[in-house]
């Protein structure tokens, strides 16, 4: 699954366009390397997102196309 879509489905970022812009501006990393919005996400990857001066890191546990809001928190584990 594409990184920007996974960020939206997991609800770490609210909208896919915002996730796409974050990737384009270099604020998102996968396993410590700067990532493009089209990068593939797979279980076990560690995604880092810069929100202002604060970084959030999450380990990918599940990659699914459609997830209910209640189950979105189970797609990742904060590191």
Secondary structure, 3 states (H helix, E strand, C coil): CEHHHHHHHCCCCCCHHHHHHHHHCCCEEECCEECCCCCECCCCCEEEEEECCEEEEEEECCCCCCCCHHHHHHHEEEC
